[in-house]
Amino acid sequence: MNKQVIEHDGVPVGVVVPDEDQVKFVAVKYQVWDLDARRFRSADEARAAIRHLLAGQSPQPRHGGAAAA
């Protein structure tokens, strides 16, 4: 396995890289920083951890624009 980009809601949030018999998550977005350097059995397990971490957070606007009233 080579490195693999991990997305959440279509936005890249990190990569997983091989690390012995597991994969290591490298965060590229602050919202998933708590998982940085954590090891998982698979990329799917990393995605599940990201979903779990972000489940309680309110969605952030992607482009920073104000919502229309």
N, C-alpha and C positions, 0 to 999 in steps of 0.2 A: 504494500500500500504506500502510495505517495501522500503528500499533504493534500488535504481536502478542505475547501472553503465551507464554512457552516453559516447558513443564513437563518434569519428569523423574520417572518412576515416579508420576505423578499429583500431584506437588507443584510449584507454580510456583517456578521458580528465577531467572527473569529475563524481560526483554522484548527484542524487537528493534524498532528504529525505523529508518525510511528514512534513508539517508545517501548522498546523491548517487546513484550507480548500484548501491549495496550496501545492506546493513543493518548497524546497529551494535548489538551486544549490551550490555545494561545488566543487570548481575547484581543480584539481590535476596537471594541466599543466599550465605553465606560459602563454602560448598563449591565454588562456581563462580567465585569472585572472580578467579581467574587469567585468566578470559576477559572480564572487564569492559572495555568500550570497544573490544573487538576487532571488526573489520569482517569480514563474511562475504558471499558472493555471494547467499545465500538463508537463510531461516529453517531449512530442512532441513539446510543445512551447519552452522548454529549448533547444532542438535540433535545432529548427529553429533559435533561437537567436545565437547559436554557429555558424551555417552556415553563417548567416548574418555577424557576427563579423569577421569570417575568410575569407570571400569572397574576400576581398581586399588584403589579405596577400599572398605573394608568398609561394609556397610549401617548406617545410623544409625537408632535407634528413632525413630519419628515422634512418640510421645506421652511419651517419657521414662519409661515404666513398666518395672518389672522383668519379665523373662521368667519364665513359670511353669516350675517344675521338673518 
